[in-house]
Amino acid sequence: MSLAPLRLKKNEERRLRAGHLWIFSNEVDVATTPLSGFEAGQVVDICDSRGKPLGSAYVNPQSLICARMISSLPGAVLDHALLVKRLKAALVLRDNLFDKPFYRLAFGEGDGLPGLVIDRHGDTSVIQITTAGMERCKDTIIAALHEVVRPSHIVLRNDAPLRKLEGLELYVAAVAGTAPEQTVIEENGVRFAISPMSGQKTGWFYDHRLNRARMQQYVRGRRILDVFSYSGAWGIQAAVGGAAAVTCIDSSARAVDELRENADLNAIHQPIVALVGDAFDALKTLRTESERYDVVIVDPPAFIKRKKDLQEGLQAYHRINEHALQLVEPGGILISASCSFHLERTTLREVLLKAAQRADVRLQILEQGHQAPDHPVHPAIPETDYLKSYICRVLPAEQRGPMPADEGG
């Protein structure tokens, strides 16, 4: 198939040859192929400065990332056959990993489907499209999904703010079946009622699945504090894992109500205290009340959504971890996580070190966590490697004795 060419400036093809999928507007030879000459979502052939094809991509003149590679083969388009092929490849991985259909089926660039996320919640699939190229073939995506996994219900959760950067409207719609107000998913053998049409993002955060499984090794018979608890992904799993008591904090009253429902769904009998309020204020109050916990879990929303938010977000990570450490019993556990891509793993470790110094405690890092394998990392795209967590043992600071008096004359 012959496609219109989009030519790059000299040497700007190096990232693409190394496997990257993004093309930025300042990399395009606009004198030869003006971006204004293309429609949003149009599929083009990407060519180097000499006109040699590098593969195909879809383009959006309105976006800073003005094109995203579809294939290293020129002329390839996002048709039914290609989408079915990519989704089947993604399904093979998930079928090998999980015995039940509760996972992220498609993770954008990590699965060769830039701008597309699909979650499977049993017989309900939730699609999130964030780019004009994927929006343009929305009906083909739905048809391909029907062929590959045959869901009873399909929901489009196209309400992500990222769509505004692509000039796309925000909307939520059920496009197959009657979307249930609630459906029940399973993670690590624990059941959760979620809302595909109105829950956060696509309804559930499967990316922490393995980190929450590891958390259960530290909670039996212990008092747990779950900060930014949402509907109980960490706290409920801690209770099922044998925690003696669980306290959860979230700013959303609706999320706290859902947490209580999920506790009932799993027939949890040990005490679960669910508090509605600002996490920072709540931690200060708990410290004032001399509360202490054996395990404190801090899994906040992204404090650093854009690079320009880095300094303000760093301060928030410092504060929340310092407050959390002040509530951990000596010898207890802090689990600290970040989903901010702009906060590097080494930086989070430095945040924990400084927070420990300010809280006058010592840390031992016992485990480091990563996003689950249904969120595969594209090795050429660091942005796909976003989730990190640390499981730390918290020890008292060593007390220094008095300095010996000088014995010299």
WONORWO-V555805 format. One record per residue. RES is the residue in one small letter. PSI is psi as a letter, one per 20 degrees, with the letter a starting at -180 (999 if undefined). OMEGA is omega in radians with two decimals (NA if undefined). Layout:
res=RES psi=PSI omega=OMEGA
res=RES psi=PSI omega=OMEGA
This chain:
res=m psi=p omega=-3.12
res=s psi=p omega=-3.13
res=l psi=q omega=3.06
res=a psi=q omega=-3.12
res=p psi=q omega=2.94
res=l psi=o omega=-3.01
res=r psi=q omega=3.12
res=l psi=r omega=3.02
res=k psi=r omega=-3.13
res=k psi=p omega=3.08
res=n psi=j omega=-3.11
res=e psi=i omega=3.14
res=e psi=i omega=-3.01
res=r psi=g omega=3.14
res=r psi=h omega=-3.12
res=l psi=h omega=3.12
res=r psi=h omega=3.10
res=a psi=i omega=3.05
res=g psi=i omega=3.13
res=h psi=q omega=-3.07
res=l psi=i omega=-3.04
res=w psi=q omega=3.03
res=i psi=p omega=-3.14
res=f psi=q omega=-3.03
res=s psi=h omega=-3.13
res=n psi=i omega=3.10
res=e psi=i omega=-3.05
res=v psi=p omega=3.02
res=d psi=n omega=-3.04
res=v psi=i omega=3.06
res=a psi=h omega=-3.13
res=t psi=g omega=-3.12
res=t psi=n omega=-3.11
res=p psi=p omega=3.12
res=l psi=h omega=-3.13
res=s psi=i omega=-3.14
res=g psi=j omega=-3.10
res=f psi=q omega=3.05
res=e psi=q omega=3.08
res=a psi=p omega=3.14
res=g psi=i omega=-3.13
res=q psi=q omega=3.09
res=v psi=p omega=-3.07
res=v psi=r omega=2.93
res=d psi=p omega=3.10
res=i psi=p omega=-3.12
res=c psi=q omega=3.05
res=d psi=a omega=-3.03
res=s psi=i omega=3.11
res=r psi=i omega=3.12
res=g psi=j omega=3.14
res=k psi=p omega=-3.10
res=p psi=p omega=3.10
res=l psi=i omega=-3.09
res=g psi=a omega=-3.13
res=s psi=q omega=-3.12
res=a psi=r omega=2.91
res=y psi=q omega=-2.95
res=v psi=q omega=3.00
res=n psi=o omega=-3.11
res=p psi=i omega=-3.08
res=q psi=i omega=-2.97
res=s psi=q omega=3.05
res=l psi=g omega=2.95
res=i psi=n omega=-2.93
res=c psi=i omega=3.09
res=a psi=q omega=3.11
res=r psi=p omega=-3.06
res=m psi=p omega=3.04
res=i psi=g omega=-3.04
res=s psi=q omega=3.01
res=s psi=i omega=3.10
res=l psi=p omega=3.07
res=p psi=q omega=3.09
res=g psi=i omega=-3.14
res=a psi=p omega=3.13
res=v psi=r omega=3.12
res=l psi=m omega=3.12
res=d psi=a omega=-3.07
res=h psi=g omega=-3.08
res=a psi=g omega=-3.12
res=l psi=g omega=-3.13
res=l psi=g omega=3.10
res=v psi=g omega=3.14
res=k psi=g omega=-3.11
res=r psi=g omega=-3.14
res=l psi=h omega=3.10
res=k psi=h omega=3.09
res=a psi=g omega=3.10
res=a psi=h omega=-3.12
res=l psi=h omega=3.12
res=v psi=g omega=3.12
res=l psi=g omega=-3.09
res=r psi=h omega=3.11
res=d psi=h omega=3.10
res=n psi=h omega=-3.07
res=l psi=h omega=-2.93
res=f psi=q omega=-3.13
res=d psi=i omega=3.10
res=k psi=q omega=-3.01
res=p psi=m omega=3.10
res=f psi=n omega=-3.05
res=y psi=r omega=2.98
res=r psi=o omega=-3.12
res=l psi=h omega=-3.11
res=a psi=p omega=-3.12
res=f psi=m omega=2.99
res=g psi=c omega=-3.09
res=e psi=h omega=-3.13
res=g psi=h omega=3.11
res=d psi=j omega=3.13
res=g psi=k omega=-3.11
res=l psi=m omega=-3.06
res=p psi=p omega=3.13
res=g psi=j omega=-3.09
res=l psi=p omega=3.02
res=v psi=p omega=3.05
res=i psi=p omega=3.04
res=d psi=q omega=3.03
res=r psi=o omega=3.04
res=h psi=m omega=-3.05
res=g psi=c omega=-3.12
res=d psi=j omega=3.05
res=t psi=p omega=3.08
res=s psi=p omega=3.14
res=v psi=p omega=-3.14
res=i psi=p omega=3.01
res=q psi=p omega=-3.14
res=i psi=p omega=-3.07
res=t psi=j omega=-3.11
res=t psi=q omega=-3.14
res=a psi=h omega=3.14
res=g psi=g omega=3.11
res=m psi=h omega=3.11
res=e psi=h omega=-3.10
res=r psi=h omega=3.14
res=c psi=k omega=-3.10
res=k psi=g omega=-3.10
res=d psi=h omega=3.11
res=t psi=h omega=3.08
res=i psi=g omega=-3.13
res=i psi=g omega=3.13
res=a psi=g omega=3.13
res=a psi=g omega=3.12
res=l psi=g omega=3.07
res=h psi=g omega=-3.11
res=e psi=h omega=-3.00
res=v psi=g omega=-3.06
res=v psi=i omega=3.07
res=r psi=l omega=3.12
res=p psi=q omega=3.05
res=s psi=h omega=-3.10
res=h psi=q omega=3.04
res=i psi=p omega=3.12
res=v psi=p omega=2.99
res=l psi=o omega=3.07
res=r psi=m omega=-3.10
res=n psi=l omega=-3.14
res=d psi=j omega=3.14
res=a psi=p omega=3.14
res=p psi=h omega=3.11
res=l psi=h omega=-3.12
res=r psi=h omega=-3.14
res=k psi=h omega=3.12
res=l psi=i omega=3.13
res=e psi=j omega=-3.12
res=g psi=k omega=-3.08
res=l psi=q omega=3.08
res=e psi=q omega=3.09
res=l psi=p omega=3.11
res=y psi=r omega=3.03
res=v psi=p omega=-3.11
res=a psi=q omega=2.96
res=a psi=p omega=-3.03
res=v psi=i omega=3.05
res=a psi=p omega=-3.10
res=g psi=a omega=3.06
res=t psi=o omega=-3.04
res=a psi=p omega=3.13
res=p psi=q omega=3.05
res=e psi=h omega=3.07
res=q psi=q omega=2.97
res=t psi=q omega=-3.07
res=v psi=p omega=3.07
res=i psi=r omega=3.08
res=e psi=q omega=3.01
res=e psi=p omega=-3.12
res=n psi=k omega=3.11
res=g psi=j omega=-3.13
res=v psi=q omega=-3.06
res=r psi=q omega=3.12
res=f psi=p omega=3.01
res=a psi=p omega=-3.13
res=i psi=r omega=-3.12
res=s psi=n omega=-3.09
res=p psi=h omega=-3.08
res=m psi=h omega=-2.99
res=s psi=i omega=3.10
res=g psi=r omega=3.13
res=q psi=p omega=3.10
res=k psi=d omega=-3.11
res=t psi=j omega=3.03
res=g psi=h omega=-3.12
res=w psi=q omega=3.12
res=f psi=n omega=-3.12
res=y psi=i omega=-2.99
res=d psi=h omega=-3.13
res=h psi=j omega=-3.03
res=r psi=g omega=-3.08
res=l psi=h omega=3.11
res=n psi=h omega=3.10
res=r psi=h omega=3.06
res=a psi=g omega=3.12
res=r psi=h omega=3.11
res=m psi=h omega=-3.08
res=q psi=i omega=3.11
res=q psi=i omega=-3.01
res=y psi=j omega=-2.92
res=v psi=i omega=-3.00
res=r psi=p omega=3.10
res=g psi=j omega=-3.03
res=r psi=q omega=3.09
res=r psi=p omega=-2.99
res=i psi=p omega=2.97
res=l psi=p omega=-3.13
res=d psi=o omega=-3.10
res=v psi=q omega=-3.00
res=f psi=l omega=-2.93
res=s psi=i omega=-3.05
res=y psi=c omega=-3.07
res=s psi=j omega=2.95
res=g psi=k omega=-3.10
res=a psi=g omega=3.10
res=w psi=g omega=-3.01
res=g psi=g omega=3.14
res=i psi=h omega=3.11
res=q psi=h omega=3.05
res=a psi=g omega=3.13
res=a psi=g omega=3.10
res=v psi=h omega=3.12
res=g psi=j omega=3.03
res=g psi=j omega=3.09
res=a psi=q omega=-3.14
res=a psi=h omega=-3.14
res=a psi=q omega=-3.09
res=v psi=p omega=3.01
res=t psi=p omega=-3.11
res=c psi=q omega=3.14
res=i psi=p omega=3.01
res=d psi=q omega=-3.10
res=s psi=i omega=-3.07
res=s psi=o omega=3.09
res=a psi=h omega=3.11
res=r psi=g omega=3.14
res=a psi=h omega=3.14
res=v psi=h omega=3.06
res=d psi=g omega=3.12
res=e psi=h omega=3.10
res=l psi=g omega=3.13
res=r psi=h omega=3.09
res=e psi=h omega=-3.14
res=n psi=h omega=3.04
res=a psi=g omega=3.10
res=d psi=h omega=-3.11
res=l psi=h omega=-3.13
res=n psi=j omega=3.09
res=a psi=l omega=-3.14
res=i psi=p omega=-3.07
res=h psi=h omega=-3.13
res=q psi=q omega=-3.06
res=p psi=p omega=2.99
res=i psi=o omega=3.09
res=v psi=p omega=-3.13
res=a psi=o omega=-3.08
res=l psi=p omega=3.05
res=v psi=p omega=3.12
res=g psi=r omega=3.08
res=d psi=p omega=-3.05
res=a psi=g omega=-3.11
res=f psi=g omega=3.13
res=d psi=g omega=-3.11
res=a psi=g omega=3.14
res=l psi=h omega=3.08
res=k psi=g omega=3.14
res=t psi=g omega=3.13
res=l psi=h omega=3.12
res=r psi=g omega=3.11
res=t psi=h omega=-3.14
res=e psi=j omega=3.10
res=s psi=k omega=3.08
res=e psi=q omega=3.08
res=r psi=q omega=-3.10
res=y psi=q omega=3.12
res=d psi=h omega=3.12
res=v psi=p omega=3.06
res=v psi=p omega=-3.10
res=i psi=p omega=-3.14
res=v psi=o omega=-3.13
res=d psi=m omega=-3.03
res=p psi=r omega=2.94
res=p psi=r omega=-3.09
res=a psi=o omega=3.05
res=f psi=i omega=-3.11
res=i psi=n omega=-3.11
res=k psi=h omega=3.12
res=r psi=q omega=-3.08
res=k psi=h omega=-3.11
res=k psi=i omega=3.11
res=d psi=j omega=-2.94
res=l psi=g omega=-3.05
res=q psi=g omega=3.12
res=e psi=g omega=3.13
res=g psi=h omega=3.10
res=l psi=g omega=3.11
res=q psi=h omega=3.13
res=a psi=g omega=3.11
res=y psi=h omega=3.09
res=h psi=g omega=-3.06
res=r psi=g omega=-3.03
res=i psi=h omega=3.14
res=n psi=h omega=3.07
res=e psi=g omega=3.11
res=h psi=g omega=-3.11
res=a psi=g omega=-3.12
res=l psi=h omega=-3.14
res=q psi=i omega=-3.13
res=l psi=i omega=-3.11
res=v psi=p omega=3.06
res=e psi=q omega=3.05
res=p psi=p omega=-3.08
res=g psi=i omega=-3.13
res=g psi=a omega=-2.99
res=i psi=p omega=2.92
res=l psi=p omega=2.99
res=i psi=o omega=-3.07
res=s psi=p omega=-3.06
res=a psi=r omega=3.03
res=s psi=p omega=3.04
res=c psi=j omega=3.13
res=s psi=o omega=3.10
res=f psi=h omega=-3.06
res=h psi=i omega=3.00
res=l psi=o omega=-3.10
res=e psi=q omega=-3.12
res=r psi=g omega=-3.13
res=t psi=h omega=3.12
res=t psi=h omega=3.08
res=l psi=h omega=3.09
res=r psi=h omega=3.09
res=e psi=h omega=3.07
res=v psi=g omega=-3.13
res=l psi=h omega=3.12
res=l psi=g omega=-3.12
res=k psi=h omega=3.10
res=a psi=h omega=3.11
res=a psi=h omega=3.12
res=q psi=g omega=-3.14
res=r psi=h omega=3.11
res=a psi=i omega=3.11
res=d psi=l omega=3.05
res=v psi=r omega=3.05
res=r psi=q omega=3.13
res=l psi=q omega=2.87
res=q psi=p omega=3.08
res=i psi=o omega=-3.09
res=l psi=h omega=-3.11
res=e psi=q omega=3.03
res=q psi=p omega=-3.08
res=g psi=r omega=-3.03
res=h psi=r omega=3.06
res=q psi=q omega=-3.09
res=a psi=q omega=-3.04
res=p psi=i omega=2.98
res=d psi=j omega=2.98
res=h psi=m omega=-3.00
res=p psi=q omega=-3.12
res=v psi=p omega=3.00
res=h psi=o omega=-2.99
res=p psi=i omega=3.13
res=a psi=i omega=-3.06
res=i psi=n omega=-3.10
res=p psi=h omega=-3.10
res=e psi=i omega=3.11
res=t psi=i omega=3.13
res=d psi=n omega=-2.92
res=y psi=h omega=-2.98
res=l psi=p omega=3.09
res=k psi=q omega=3.09
res=s psi=q omega=3.09
res=y psi=p omega=2.95
res=i psi=o omega=-3.00
res=c psi=q omega=2.96
res=r psi=p omega=-3.07
res=v psi=p omega=-3.09
res=l psi=q omega=3.10
res=p psi=q omega=3.04
res=a psi=q omega=3.10
res=e psi=p omega=-3.10
res=q psi=p omega=3.11
res=r psi=p omega=3.06
res=g psi=r omega=3.12
res=p psi=q omega=3.11
res=m psi=p omega=3.13
res=p psi=q omega=3.13
res=a psi=q omega=3.09
res=d psi=p omega=3.13
res=e psi=i omega=-3.12
res=g psi=r omega=-3.11
res=g psi=999 omega=NA
